[in-house]
């Protein structure tokens, strides 16, 4: 069904499903800027806007006009006419420090396709080359022929909005979403869980250090995230330790789990031992860390959720992100199973 939906989407319109703006956010400000400078930003006809910009009213110009509208820099209150928005004014003529960046970030969150890709990877490193390209086609319906153009626009726009942070040879996507935007990022989590055939009696095994403060994340972060995804959370020390060999119980807990979450912060030896067992069993694992340094080199090609405890909303963001990635890992296990990830690289 999903493949049919993607095919239908891919053949929509003029042979392209992609709705994304065909210009970066910086380039999409040219028309709003011209209207502000030549017409004080007031409503004008599309043709007049071309005259203000000093160009012909042709096909390429109409595409540029469409980009400005998709970023929310222009709005239509009357058919065939455009008006400059407060967002564009904020970006072009900021009144205080941060106005410009805030306007760019809101443009990213509203732009079709771009916002979906951003919200999917927020708090993570972008996948390398081919993996990112495949995801754009398979997950987001970007036509393969348009992937290079989309990638250029996407990366350029995120850099302008200060939403990319270099991490060695990787690029981390910063998470600036609020609660309503995070809900909008995955409005159909329950439907996705149904598609993944998640049963509330199935378990998600959490591999994590027991010592505080990280040990406390189980009840504060991981339990609510796992329940939000529709599974029953299990952690070794709280739920399966008892008589008998502990390692046998851990093996049983991992083996019976539908999916695992691994908290890698502090590079705890027991965590990596249990993670190795999960990989040997080819179980999908959602990897989480507060920093890049605690992620071993041979795991960096797999999706990792990063969080920043200095962010006052880090807990809410992490709960939402872990829940989304659990469901995603069950729908697309190749993303989260170590052996398959190696075979595809």
For each residue, the residues with C-beta under 8 A, 3 or more apart:
1: 4 5
2: 5 6 195
3: 6 7
4: 1 7 8
5: 1 2 8 9
6: 2 3 9 10 138 141
7: 3 4 10 11
8: 4 5 11 12
9: 5 6 12 17 141
10: 6 7 16 17 141 143
11: 7 8 15 17
12: 8 9 16 17
13: 16 17
14:
15: 11 143
16: 10 12 13 143 146
17: 9 10 11 12 13 141 142 143
18: 113 141 142 143 146 150
19: 70 112 113
20: 70 111 112 113 114 142 150 153 154
21: 25 28 66 67 68 70 71 111 112 114 153
22: 63 64 66 67 149 153
23: 27 28 63 64 67 68 153
24: 27 28 152 153 156 157 160
25: 21 28 29 71 91 104 107 108 111 157 160 161
26: 29 156 157 160
27: 23 24 30 64 67
28: 21 23 24 25 31 32 64 67 68 70 71 73 107
29: 25 26 32 33 68 73 88 91 92
30: 27 33 34 53 64
31: 28 34 35 49 52 53 64 65 68 73 74 82
32: 28 29 35 36 41 68 73 74 84 85 88 92
33: 29 30 36 37 88 92
34: 30 31 37 38 49 52 53 54
35: 31 32 38 39 41 42 44 49 52 74 82 84
36: 32 33 39 40 41 84 88 89 92 93
37: 33 34 52
38: 34 35 52
39: 35 36 42 44 48 52
40: 36
41: 32 35 36 83 84 88 89
42: 35 39 83 84
43: 77 78 81 82 83
44: 35 39 48 49 52 81 82 83
45: 48 49 80 81
46: 49 50 57 62 65 80 81 82
47: 50 51 57
48: 39 44 45 51 52
49: 31 34 35 44 45 46 52 53 65 82
50: 46 47 53 55 56 57 61
51: 47 48 54 57
52: 31 34 35 37 38 39 44 48 49
53: 30 31 34 49 50 61
54: 34 51
55: 50 58 61
56: 50 61
57: 46 47 50 51 61 62
58: 55 61 62
59: 62 63
60: 63 64
61: 50 53 55 56 57 58 64 65
62: 46 57 58 59 65 66
63: 22 23 59 60 66 67
64: 22 23 27 28 30 31 60 61 67 68
65: 31 46 49 61 62 68 69 74 82
66: 21 22 62 63 69 70
67: 21 22 23 27 28 63 64 70 71
68: 21 23 28 29 31 32 64 65 71 73 74 82 88
69: 65 66 72 73 74 75 76 82
70: 19 20 21 28 66 67 110 111 112
71: 21 25 28 67 68 87 107 110 111
72: 69 75 85 87 88 106 107 110 111
73: 28 29 31 32 68 69 84 85 87 88 91 107
74: 31 32 35 65 68 69 82 83 84 85 88
75: 69 72 82 83 85
76: 69 79 81 82 83
77: 43 81 83
78: 43 81
79: 76
80: 45 46
81: 43 44 45 46 76 77 78
82: 31 35 43 44 46 49 65 68 69 74 75 76
83: 41 42 43 44 74 75 76 77
84: 32 35 36 41 42 73 74 88 89
85: 32 72 73 74 75 88 89
86: 89 90
87: 71 72 73 90 91 103 106 107
88: 29 32 33 36 41 68 72 73 74 84 85 91 92 103
89: 36 41 84 85 86 92 93
90: 86 87 93 94 95 99 100 102 103
91: 25 29 73 87 88 94 99 100 103 104 107
92: 29 32 33 36 88 89
93: 36 89 90
94: 90 91 97 98 99 100 103
95: 90 99
96: 99
97: 94
98: 94 101 102
99: 90 91 94 95 96 102 103
100: 90 91 94 103 104
101: 98 104 105 161 162
102: 90 98 99 105 106
103: 87 88 90 91 94 99 100 106 107
104: 25 91 100 101 107 108 157 160 161 162
105: 101 102 108 109 161 162 163 176
106: 72 87 102 103 109 110
107: 25 28 71 72 73 87 91 103 104 110 111 157 161
108: 25 104 105 111 114 115 118 157 158 161 163
109: 105 106 115 118 119 177 181
110: 70 71 72 106 107 115
111: 20 21 25 70 71 72 107 108 114 115 157
112: 19 20 21 70 115 116
113: 18 19 20 116 117 140 142 150
114: 20 21 108 111 117 118 153 154 157
115: 108 109 110 111 112 118 119
116: 112 113 119 120 140 185
117: 113 114 120 121 136 140 154
118: 108 109 114 115 121 122 154 158 163 173
119: 109 115 116 122 177 181 182 184 185 186
120: 116 117 139 140 185
121: 117 118 124 126 173
122: 118 119 173 174 175 176 177 185 321
123: 173 174 175 305 306 307 317 318 321
124: 121 172 173 303 304 305 306
125: 167 170 171 172 173 300 304 306
126: 121 132 164 170 171 172 173
127: 131 132 135 303
128: 131 132 170 301
129: 132 133
130: 133 134
131: 127 128 134 135 301 344
132: 126 127 128 129 135 136 151
133: 129 130 136 137 144 147 151
134: 130 131 137 138
135: 127 131 132 138 139 140
136: 117 132 133 139 140 142 147 150 151
137: 133 134 140 141 142 143 144 147
138: 6 134 135
139: 120 135 136
140: 113 116 117 120 135 136 137
141: 6 9 10 17 18 137
142: 17 18 20 113 136 137 146 147 150
143: 10 15 16 17 18 137 146 147
144: 133 137 147
145:
146: 16 18 142 143 149 150
147: 133 136 137 142 143 144 150 151
148: 151 152
149: 22 146 152 153
150: 18 20 113 136 142 146 147 153 154
151: 132 133 136 147 148 154 155
152: 24 148 149 155 156
153: 20 21 22 23 24 114 149 150 156 157
154: 20 114 117 118 150 151 157 158
155: 151 152 158 159 164 171
156: 24 26 152 153 159 160
157: 24 25 26 104 107 108 111 114 153 154 160 161
158: 108 118 154 155 161 163 164 173
159: 155 156 162 163 164
160: 24 25 26 104 156 157
161: 25 101 104 105 107 108 157 158
162: 101 104 105 159 174
163: 105 108 118 158 159 173 174 176
164: 126 155 158 159 171 172 173 174
165: 171 172 174
166: 170 171 172
167: 125 170 171 172 292
168: 292
169:
170: 125 126 128 166 167 292 300
171: 125 126 155 164 165 166 167
172: 124 125 126 164 165 166 167 292 306
173: 118 121 122 123 124 125 126 158 163 164
174: 122 123 162 163 164 165
175: 122 123 311 317 321
176: 105 122 163
177: 109 119 122 181 182 185 317
178: 181 182 313
179: 182 183 313 316
180: 183 184
181: 109 119 177 178 184 185
182: 119 177 178 179 185 186 316 317 320
183: 179 180 186 187 320
184: 119 180 181 187
185: 116 119 120 122 177 181 182 320 324
186: 119 182 183 189 192 320 324
187: 183 184
188: 191 192
189: 186 192 193 228 229 323 324 327
190: 193 194 230
191: 188 194 195
192: 186 188 189 195 196 327 328 331
193: 189 190 196 198 229 230 327
194: 190 191 197 198
195: 2 191 192 331
196: 192 193 327 330 331
197: 194 330
198: 193 194 202 229 230 231 258 327 330
199: 202 230
200: 230 231 232
201: 232
202: 198 199 231 232 257 258
203: 231 232 233 234 253 256 257 258
204: 226 229 231 232 233 234 257 258 259 260 261 326
205: 234 235 236 253 254 257 259 260 261 278
206: 218 222 226 233 234 235 260 261 262 263
207: 236 254 260 261 262 263 271 274 275 278 285
208: 214 215 217 218 222 235 261 262 263 268 271
209: 214 215 263 265 266 268 270 271
210: 215 237
211: 214 215
212: 215 216
213: 216 217
214: 208 209 211 217 263 265 266
215: 208 209 210 211 212 218
216: 212 213 219 220
217: 208 213 214 220 221 222 263
218: 206 208 215 221 222 223 233 235 238
219: 216 222 223
220: 216 217 223 224 315
221: 217 218 224 225 315 318 319 322
222: 206 208 217 218 219 225 226 233 235 261 263 322
223: 218 219 220 226 227 233
224: 220 221 227 228 319
225: 221 222 228 229 261 318 319 320 322 323 326
226: 204 206 222 223 229 231 232 233 261 322 323 326
227: 223 224 230 231 232 233
228: 189 224 225 319 320 323
229: 189 193 198 204 225 226 322 323 324 326 327
230: 190 193 198 199 200 227 327
231: 198 200 202 203 204 226 227 258 259 326
232: 200 201 202 203 204 226 227
233: 203 204 206 218 222 223 226 227
234: 203 204 205 206 239 240 253 257
235: 205 206 208 218 222 238 239
236: 205 207 239 240 241 246 249 250 253 274
237: 210 241
238: 218 235 241
239: 234 235 236 253
240: 234 236 249 250 252 253
241: 236 237 238 246 249
242: 249
243:
244: 248 249
245: 248 249
246: 236 241 249 250
247: 250 251
248: 244 245 251 252
249: 236 240 241 242 244 245 246 252 253
250: 236 240 246 247 253 254 274 277
251: 247 248 254 255 277
252: 240 248 249 255 256
253: 203 205 234 236 239 240 249 250 256 257
254: 205 207 250 251 257 260 274 277 278 281 283
255: 251 252 281
256: 203 252 253
257: 202 203 204 205 234 253 254 260 283
258: 198 202 203 204 231 330
259: 204 205 231 283 284 285 286 326 329 330 336
260: 204 205 206 207 254 257 275 278 283 284 285 286
261: 204 205 206 207 208 222 225 226 285 286 288 322 326
262: 206 207 208 271 274 275 278 285 286 287 288
263: 206 207 208 209 214 217 222 271 288 289
264: 267 268 271 272 275 287 288 289 294 295 299 304
265: 209 214 288 289 290 291 294
266: 209 214 294
267: 264 271 272 294 296
268: 208 209 264 271 272
269: 272 273
270: 209 273 274
271: 207 208 209 262 263 264 267 268 274 275
272: 264 267 268 269 275 276 296
273: 269 270 276 277
274: 207 236 250 254 262 270 271 277 278
275: 207 260 262 264 271 272 278 279 285
276: 272 273 279 280
277: 250 251 254 273 274 280 281
278: 205 207 254 260 262 274 275 281 283 285
279: 275 276 282 283 285 337 338 339
280: 276 277
281: 254 255 277 278
282: 279 337 338 339 340
283: 254 257 259 260 278 279 337
284: 259 260 329 330 333 335 336 337
285: 207 259 260 261 262 275 278 279 302 329 336 337 338
286: 259 260 261 262 303 305 322 325 326 329 336
287: 262 264 295 299 302 303 304 305
288: 261 262 263 264 265 304 305 306 307 318 322
289: 263 264 265 292 294 295 304 305 306 307
290: 265 294 306 307 308 309
291: 265 294 306
292: 167 168 170 172 289 295 306
293:
294: 264 265 266 267 289 290 291
295: 264 287 289 292 299 300 304
296: 267 272 299 300
297: 300
298: 301
299: 264 287 295 296 302 304 338
300: 125 170 295 296 297 304
301: 128 131 298 341 345
302: 285 287 299 335 336 338 341
303: 124 127 286 287 325 335 336
304: 124 125 264 287 288 289 295 299 300
305: 123 124 286 287 288 289 318 321 322 325
306: 123 124 125 172 288 289 290 291 292
307: 123 288 289 290 311 314 317 318 321
308: 290 311 314
309: 290 314
310: 314
311: 175 307 308 314 317
312:
313: 178 179 316 317
314: 307 308 309 310 311 317 318
315: 220 221 318 319
316: 179 182 313 319 320
317: 123 175 177 182 307 311 313 314 320 321
318: 123 221 225 288 305 307 314 315 321 322
319: 221 224 225 228 315 316 322 323
320: 182 183 185 186 225 228 316 317 323 324
321: 122 123 175 305 307 317 318 324 325
322: 221 222 225 226 229 261 286 288 305 318 319 325 326
323: 189 225 226 228 229 319 320 326 327
324: 185 186 189 229 320 321 327 328
325: 286 303 305 321 322 328 329 336
326: 204 225 226 229 231 259 261 286 322 323 329 330
327: 189 192 193 196 198 229 230 323 324 330 331
328: 192 324 325 331 332 335 336
329: 259 284 285 286 325 326 332 333 335 336
330: 196 197 198 258 259 284 326 327 333
331: 192 195 196 327 328
332: 328 329 335 336
333: 284 329 330 336 337 340
334: 337 340 341 344
335: 284 302 303 328 329 332 341
336: 259 284 285 286 302 303 325 328 329 332 333 341
337: 279 282 283 284 285 333 334 340 341
338: 279 282 285 299 302 341 342
339: 279 282 342 343
340: 282 333 334 337 343 344
341: 301 302 334 335 336 337 338 344 345
342: 338 339 345
343: 339 340
344: 131 334 340 341
345: 301 341 342
